Every structure is written in C-alpha cells, then in structure tokens.
C-alpha cells in the first residue's frame, strides 16, 4: 500500500521534552522559532492534502489509517499554536 513517512523537525524532540512544554514545566524553554516551525509544518501538511486530493483516488485507494494520522498531526499543530497564543497573552 501507499506509505508516506511523516517526519518533521518538530518530531525530533523527545516525548518527555514535548510533555514538559505542554505541562508548562519551568525547566522547559520554548524555542524561539517554534511558531514558525509549526506554521511551516501545517503548510507542508496542507500541500500533502492538496496533492492527495489531486490524485483523484477512490475511497478504497486512500489509506484511511494514514489520513487519520495526518489529521491528528494537524490537530496537534493547531493545539500547539493555540497554546503558544495562550502563553503570549499571560
């Protein structure tokens, strides 16, 4: 089947480091370029969704597990951007 690896500079951080950021750990620092990296990753996903759409695949040809993972990844990026906005307003 179709296999598209989903990797980005954002996924390079360890899960414990990401959890520290999400929990507001005093020891964790938010990288200055995190917003730009999140926005770039979302644009990359949008480009991938558009490319898949242009392939005119039938629903049977679309790997549903992969599509779900991509939507979940996009939702994670949106949530992280929202959290950055909340942090900015404090």
N, C-alpha and C positions, 0 to 999 in steps of 0.2 A: 504494500500500500504506500501511499504518499507519506513521506516522513520529512518534516521540516523542523530542523533544530531551532529552538527559540533560545537564543543567548543574547545577552546584552551586558554592557559594562555594569548595569545595575545589579545583575545577578551574581556578580563576582564577590560581593560582600557575604560574609558568613551569616547563617541564620541567627546566631546569637547577637551579632552586631546589629542586624536589622531589628531584632526584638528589642534591643537596648534603645534604639532610636524610637521605636513605637511606644515603648513604656516611658519615654521621657527621662531616661537614665541620665543623671548628672555627668557620668563619666563619658557618655557618648556625645560626640560632636557631629553636627550636621554638616556634611561637606558643602562648601560654598557653591559648587556647581550642581548640586543635586536637582534643583528645579529644572535647569537646562537639560540635564541628563534624562529626567523623567519625561519632559516635553518631547525631546528627540526620540525617546523610545516609543512614546504614543504615536508620533508621526510615522515611525517605521512600521508599527502595527497597522496603522491606517493604510499605508501603502500596500502592505501584505493583504489586508482585507480587500482592497480595490483590485489587486492583481488576481486574487482568487475569484472575485466576482466576475471579472472579465474572461475567465476561463470557461464560463458557461457550463459548469459541471452540473450534472443531475444530483439530486439529494442523495442518491445511492453512492455517488462517486466522492462525496465530501466526507472526509474523515471527521465524524462528529466529536470524537474524543479530543482531537486536536483543536477543532474550532472552539469547544468549551474551554480548553486550556488557554487559548488565545484571548477569549473574552474575559476569563478570570484574571489573566495577566493585565489586561487593560483596566479592569476594575481595581486591581491593586495599585496601578499607577495613579488612577484618579483619586483613590483614597489617600495615597501618599501626598499628592499635590494638595488635597484638602487639608491634610494635617499640617503641611508647611504653611498654608494660609492661616490656620488657627494659631500656629506658633508666632507668625508675624504680627498678629493682632493683639498679642499679650503685652 
